[in-house]
Amino acid sequence: MNVALVVPGGVDRSGEYRVIPALLWLVKRLTRLHHVRIISLYQERRPSEWELHGATVLNVGHRRSGIRALMTIVREHRRVPFDVLHAIFATRPGVLAVAASRILGVPALVHLAGGEMEALRDIAYGGCQTWRGRLFVRSALKGATRVTAASGPMVEAARSLGRTVEPLPLGIDLAEWPVAEPRHRDTSRPARLVHVGSLNRVKDQHTALRAAAILAGRGVHYHMDFIGVDTLSGELQQLARDLGLSARVAFHGFLPHRWLRPLVTNADLHVVSSRHEAGPVALLEAAVAGVPTVGTAVGHVADWAPEAAVAVPVADHVALAAGIAELLQDESRRLSVAREAQRRAVDFDADATALRVTQIYEDMVRTPCTFSM
């Protein structure tokens, strides 16, 4: 089957930096079964082309990216016709896939993978902050042949617009991220906490740090690693100093997976402090590594609580501190949560994701294309 995968980026030619790992894990598997051409909107500034994990990446460049992307899809279809169009994110990629679907008469799958349905105006986050953004999302959802979403909250948000949506987590590559048995915590050393995600407003590490300060005040012995690109110009590092946490927390910046995994595997708890998540994939990675998650009630955290995660209200540092402390103090509960989380993450790994995506492709091809007006 010939597949056009429309993405904003995350497919850098290095295969390691400026990538979306879960997207690459999916690409690796799709290319074993299909001929995949990736239309990337913003990966590199100038138009370019390269091979990545068996797929051809057609980067359209930053200038007039929407028009260029549509022209690229049409040109590639004339060269070797596409059977399906698949957009990751229901913003511009989704709109372009749906537009191309109408022009070419090819079915389109749109996957909700981020903040498309959000409008967090106080931090300027989300695809629905403006009328134009809302129009893009509604057009993509209305015009798509099928719609999938990474987690339950994303499914419910899309269903509120009257669209049938199928949950489809982007699973973990168990070859790259091997399963590790949940282990008992070594109470002779400080508890190891890990937070994975770019330092930004929506990940809300401010809440994580304030929770960490409460833990310190209660005499909880811990060390916390923050891993992710700093987009806030040292603001969080300064907050850590102001809270007296310099000896308890470390900021590592971006780490490739080969360096990230040991920090996650050696952790006792994974912490999520986000105001919104489509996933997060970091929770799935931690689960595969045998590490349970305490976090705000977003994405998979909300889906999995209480059996496979501990969920607390968004932006509530007091509740987050309490959730962390309670799980650290109850070893049988911590291990129970870790084992159930691991079972769920392993059951729907990257292989299962690719299999389900292929089944959806086949269903779409068998069903005649009809368009909503």
Phi, psi and omega per residue, in radians:
M1 nan 2.459 3.128
N2 -1.700 2.130 -3.001
V3 -2.099 2.305 2.942
A4 -1.787 2.038 3.120
L5 -1.805 1.987 -3.066
V6 -1.779 2.081 -3.045
V7 -2.360 2.725 3.055
P8 -1.288 -0.547 -3.078
G9 3.021 -2.574 3.124
G10 1.394 0.256 -3.085
V11 -2.285 0.763 -3.106
D12 -0.994 2.560 -3.077
R13 -1.116 -0.340 3.085
S14 -1.218 -0.447 -3.075
G15 1.259 0.094 -3.059
E16 -2.353 -0.717 -3.132
Y17 -1.836 2.558 -3.139
R18 0.976 0.760 3.121
V19 -2.175 2.842 2.960
I20 -1.859 1.773 -3.008
P21 -0.935 -0.764 -3.107
A22 -1.110 -0.572 3.075
L23 -1.169 -0.746 3.126
L24 -1.151 -0.639 3.094
W25 -1.086 -0.671 3.091
L26 -1.179 -0.776 3.139
V27 -1.022 -0.794 3.138
K28 -0.927 -0.706 -3.082
R29 -1.419 -0.662 3.114
L30 -1.103 -0.633 -3.097
T31 -1.247 -0.241 3.041
R32 -1.292 -0.388 -3.053
L33 -2.004 -0.421 -2.988
H34 -2.362 2.847 2.981
H35 -1.591 1.948 -3.015
V36 -1.932 2.216 2.972
R37 -2.033 2.185 -3.081
I38 -1.752 2.128 3.050
I39 -1.727 1.914 -3.074
S40 -1.850 2.283 -3.036
L41 -1.468 -0.667 -2.930
Y42 -2.339 0.260 -3.035
Q43 -1.092 -0.811 3.101
E44 -2.244 2.667 -3.033
R45 -1.127 -0.661 -3.103
R46 -1.839 2.647 3.084
P47 -0.993 2.393 -3.097
S48 -2.827 2.992 -3.092
E49 -2.550 2.454 3.068
W50 -2.729 2.933 3.097
E51 -1.737 2.456 -3.134
L52 -2.590 1.997 3.096
H53 0.906 0.687 3.087
G54 1.543 -0.076 3.115
A55 -1.860 2.681 3.015
T56 -1.659 2.125 3.106
V57 -1.656 2.159 3.089
L58 -1.949 1.690 -3.115
N59 -1.506 2.135 -3.003
V60 -1.524 -0.238 3.134
G61 1.543 2.807 -3.027
H62 -1.296 -0.535 -3.048
R63 -1.359 2.151 3.129
R64 0.887 0.832 -3.008
S65 -1.104 -0.636 -3.130
G66 -1.109 -0.875 -3.141
I67 -1.121 -0.775 -3.141
R68 -1.070 -0.715 -3.133
A69 -1.116 -0.775 3.135
L70 -1.101 -0.751 3.112
M71 -1.109 -0.654 3.133
T72 -1.144 -0.757 3.126
I73 -1.077 -0.803 -3.131
V74 -1.110 -0.762 3.125
R75 -1.078 -0.799 -3.129
E76 -1.159 -0.605 3.099
H77 -1.132 -0.673 3.116
R78 -1.190 -0.536 3.135
R79 -1.291 -0.957 3.044
V80 -2.415 1.893 -2.990
P81 -1.012 2.424 3.060
F82 -1.399 2.541 2.994
D83 -1.614 -0.601 3.125
V84 -2.512 2.674 2.998
L85 -1.992 2.362 -3.061
H86 -2.334 1.995 -3.137
A87 -1.784 2.321 2.984
I88 -1.766 1.989 -3.015
F89 1.620 2.367 -3.103
A90 -1.659 0.356 3.047
T91 -1.595 -2.165 -3.098
R92 -1.065 -0.750 3.083
P93 -0.986 -0.733 3.139
G94 -1.136 -0.766 3.129
V95 -1.078 -0.740 -3.127
L96 -1.177 -0.703 3.112
A97 -1.118 -0.716 3.131
V98 -1.185 -0.711 3.087
A99 -1.066 -0.789 3.117
A100 -1.137 -0.619 3.099
S101 -1.032 -0.748 3.128
R102 -1.189 -0.704 -3.125
I103 -1.175 -0.746 -2.992
L104 -1.690 -0.229 -3.084
G105 1.234 0.538 -3.111
V106 -1.944 2.375 -3.124
P107 -1.144 2.623 -3.087
A108 -2.204 2.283 3.016
L109 -1.842 2.256 3.105
V110 -2.030 2.228 3.139
H111 -1.920 2.157 3.068
L112 -1.403 1.996 -2.966
A113 -2.215 0.028 -3.050
G114 -2.670 -2.304 -3.058
G115 -1.717 0.470 -3.065
E116 -0.978 -0.681 -3.030
M117 -1.582 0.031 -3.026
E118 -1.666 2.747 3.042
A119 -2.562 1.232 3.113
L120 -1.597 1.441 -2.960
R121 -1.211 -0.454 -3.123
D122 -1.189 -0.362 3.074
I123 -2.094 0.236 3.094
A124 0.939 0.857 -3.113
Y125 -2.208 2.390 2.981
G126 2.107 2.573 -3.102
G127 -1.312 -0.242 -3.082
C128 -1.880 0.427 3.127
Q129 -1.255 -0.546 -3.052
T130 -2.096 2.849 3.114
W131 -1.094 -0.607 3.138
R132 -1.177 -0.742 3.100
G133 -1.091 -0.759 3.114
R134 -1.095 -0.682 3.111
L135 -1.108 -0.756 3.115
F136 -1.009 -0.879 -3.072
V137 -1.131 -0.813 -3.135
R138 -1.089 -0.689 3.136
S139 -1.138 -0.731 3.137
A140 -1.131 -0.781 -3.110
L141 -1.201 -0.701 -3.116
K142 -1.217 -0.646 -3.038
G143 -1.529 -0.244 -3.094
A144 -1.241 2.561 3.049
T145 -1.220 -0.766 3.078
R146 -2.410 2.677 3.109
V147 -2.294 2.346 3.029
T148 -2.165 2.840 -3.136
A149 -2.546 2.642 -2.986
A150 -1.235 -0.484 -3.037
S151 -2.665 2.946 -3.104
G152 -0.988 -0.833 3.113
P153 -1.029 -0.613 3.089
M154 -1.189 -0.688 3.093
V155 -1.054 -0.827 -3.112
E156 -1.132 -0.664 3.117
A157 -1.087 -0.722 3.140
A158 -1.264 -0.627 3.121
R159 -1.146 -0.469 3.112
S160 -1.122 -0.329 3.071
L161 -1.627 0.134 3.081
G162 1.478 0.320 -3.092
R163 -1.873 2.346 3.027
T164 -1.298 2.230 -3.054
V165 -2.328 2.441 3.118
E166 -1.856 2.277 3.058
P167 -1.161 2.350 -3.141
L168 -2.607 1.537 3.070
P169 -1.120 2.546 3.000
L170 -1.538 1.803 -2.956
G171 -1.356 3.020 -3.030
I172 -1.584 2.479 3.018
D173 -1.377 1.850 -3.061
L174 -1.292 -0.236 3.025
A175 -1.346 -0.680 3.140
E176 -1.449 -0.471 -3.074
W177 -2.257 1.333 -2.985
P178 -1.119 2.671 3.115
V179 -1.207 2.348 3.065
A180 -2.181 2.290 -3.109
E181 -1.095 2.313 3.035
P182 -0.968 2.381 -3.039
R183 -2.131 2.726 3.085
H184 -1.160 2.524 -3.134
R185 -1.335 2.395 3.064
D186 -1.462 1.787 -3.054
T187 -1.372 -0.024 3.101
S188 -1.393 -0.177 3.119
R189 -2.172 2.863 3.080
P190 -1.042 2.546 3.067
A191 -1.056 2.469 3.127
R192 -1.774 2.059 3.083
L193 -1.922 2.522 3.135
V194 -2.346 2.427 3.092
H195 -2.233 2.106 -3.070
V196 -2.014 2.136 3.100
G197 2.740 2.585 3.099
S198 -0.918 2.479 3.122
L199 -1.361 1.803 -3.101
N200 -2.691 3.116 -3.028
R201 -1.195 -0.678 -3.060
V202 -1.304 -0.566 3.050
K203 -1.248 -0.381 2.967
D204 0.921 0.936 3.061
Q205 -1.142 -0.261 3.037
H206 -1.002 -0.764 3.111
T207 -1.123 -0.712 3.120
A208 -1.091 -0.739 -3.130
L209 -1.186 -0.687 3.118
R210 -1.183 -0.609 3.028
A211 -1.127 -0.715 3.120
A212 -1.076 -0.650 3.115
A213 -1.134 -0.667 3.093
I214 -1.123 -0.755 3.122
L215 -1.034 -0.765 3.121
A216 -1.067 -0.732 3.136
G217 -1.134 -0.439 3.134
R218 -1.584 0.040 3.095
G219 1.439 0.280 3.086
V220 -1.321 2.240 -3.134
H221 -1.602 2.079 -3.090
Y222 -2.704 2.867 2.917
H223 -2.312 2.412 -3.068
M224 -2.169 2.201 3.111
D225 -1.790 2.216 3.032
F226 -1.845 2.176 -3.079
I227 -2.166 2.082 3.122
G228 2.776 2.709 3.135
V229 -1.083 2.351 3.133
D230 -1.518 1.920 3.081
T231 -1.762 0.074 -3.036
L232 -1.970 0.265 3.004
S233 0.951 0.769 3.052
G234 1.464 0.082 -3.097
E235 -1.056 -0.734 -3.105
L236 -1.264 -0.626 3.076
Q237 -1.081 -0.690 3.101
Q238 -1.163 -0.704 3.099
L239 -1.072 -0.718 3.108
A240 -1.045 -0.728 3.108
R241 -1.142 -0.749 -3.125
D242 -1.094 -0.561 -3.130
L243 -1.516 0.009 3.131
G244 1.278 0.538 -3.046
L245 -1.851 0.138 -3.019
S246 -0.976 -0.602 -3.124
A247 -1.451 -0.180 -3.046
R248 -1.861 -0.332 -3.079
V249 -2.175 2.689 3.087
A250 -2.376 2.405 3.094
F251 -1.896 2.053 -3.020
H252 -1.739 -0.177 -3.029
G253 1.225 -2.881 3.104
F254 -1.208 2.406 3.033
L255 -2.266 2.327 2.992
P256 -1.056 2.794 -3.071
H257 -0.994 -0.624 -3.088
R258 -1.146 -0.404 3.080
W259 -1.694 -0.452 -3.130
L260 -1.257 -0.743 -3.006
R261 -0.967 -0.798 3.140
P262 -1.036 -0.641 3.123
L263 -1.155 -0.666 3.124
V264 -1.256 -0.823 -3.102
T265 -1.049 -0.616 -3.112
N266 -1.462 -0.027 -3.125
A267 -1.390 2.757 3.032
D268 -1.688 -0.511 3.110
L269 -2.521 2.498 2.967
H270 -1.796 2.341 -3.057
V271 -1.993 2.303 3.026
V272 -2.046 2.236 -3.130
S273 -2.118 0.225 -2.952
S274 -1.183 2.661 2.988
R275 -1.490 -0.381 3.036
H276 -2.675 2.522 2.992
E277 -2.579 2.423 2.936
A278 -1.389 -0.608 3.104
G279 -1.842 -1.765 0.044
P280 -1.584 2.659 3.073
V281 -1.074 -0.550 3.136
A282 -1.013 -0.601 3.075
L283 -1.120 -0.738 3.129
L284 -1.136 -0.709 3.107
E285 -1.096 -0.778 3.114
A286 -1.086 -0.729 -3.131
A287 -1.073 -0.786 3.114
V288 -1.074 -0.614 3.124
A289 -1.392 0.073 3.096
G290 1.430 0.357 -3.065
V291 -1.993 2.152 -3.133
P292 -1.393 2.833 -3.091
T293 -2.030 2.366 2.893
V294 -1.988 2.215 -3.085
G295 -2.862 3.067 3.071
T296 -1.190 2.697 -3.004
A297 -1.375 1.264 3.124
V298 -2.268 2.655 3.011
G299 0.841 -2.306 -3.102
H300 -1.122 -0.472 3.108
V301 -1.060 -0.815 3.109
A302 -1.142 -0.718 -3.139
D303 -1.066 -0.715 -2.941
W304 -1.602 -0.314 -3.117
A305 -1.212 2.548 0.037
P306 -1.681 -0.158 -3.012
E307 -1.229 -0.654 -2.998
A308 -2.085 0.120 3.068
A309 -2.889 2.801 3.041
V310 -1.914 2.102 -3.079
A311 -1.932 2.452 3.095
V312 -2.298 2.878 -3.141
P313 -1.072 2.595 3.114
V314 -1.110 2.446 3.057
A315 1.102 0.402 -3.135
D316 -1.953 1.636 -3.073
H317 -1.225 -0.489 3.106
V318 -1.157 -0.806 3.124
A319 -1.151 -0.653 3.126
L320 -1.124 -0.759 3.098
A321 -1.066 -0.730 -3.138
A322 -1.130 -0.729 3.132
G323 -1.101 -0.728 3.111
I324 -1.125 -0.838 -3.100
A325 -1.075 -0.754 -3.104
E326 -1.115 -0.713 -3.124
L327 -1.269 -0.602 3.087
L328 -1.175 -0.506 -3.108
Q329 -1.511 -0.199 -3.099
D330 -2.123 1.551 -3.028
E331 -1.133 -0.665 3.140
S332 -1.146 -0.680 3.089
R333 -1.176 -0.741 3.135
R334 -1.039 -0.775 -3.134
L335 -1.225 -0.626 3.105
S336 -1.103 -0.789 3.097
V337 -1.092 -0.748 -3.134
A338 -1.071 -0.767 -3.102
R339 -1.179 -0.721 3.139
E340 -1.205 -0.674 3.091
A341 -1.094 -0.755 3.141
Q342 -1.102 -0.739 3.129
R343 -1.008 -0.779 -3.104
R344 -1.188 -0.728 -3.121
A345 -1.175 -0.647 -3.135
V346 -1.281 -0.662 -3.130
D347 -1.086 -0.585 3.115
F348 -2.115 1.259 -3.131
D349 -1.539 -2.970 -3.103
A350 -1.103 -0.574 3.086
D351 -1.114 -0.764 3.131
A352 -1.136 -0.666 3.093
T353 -1.067 -0.854 -3.111
A354 -1.113 -0.661 3.106
L355 -1.104 -0.776 -3.136
R356 -1.172 -0.695 3.100
V357 -1.061 -0.755 3.124
T358 -1.096 -0.701 3.090
Q359 -1.084 -0.692 3.104
I360 -1.143 -0.759 3.082
Y361 -0.949 -0.847 -3.085
E362 -1.108 -0.706 3.089
D363 -1.088 -0.738 -3.119
M364 -1.150 -0.703 -3.124
V365 -1.157 -0.619 -3.129
R366 -1.278 -0.410 -3.082
T367 -1.693 2.225 3.129
P368 -1.006 2.497 -3.115
C369 -1.249 2.176 2.994
T370 -2.229 2.572 -3.059
F371 -2.117 2.394 3.055
S372 -1.312 2.536 3.121
M373 -1.941 nan nan
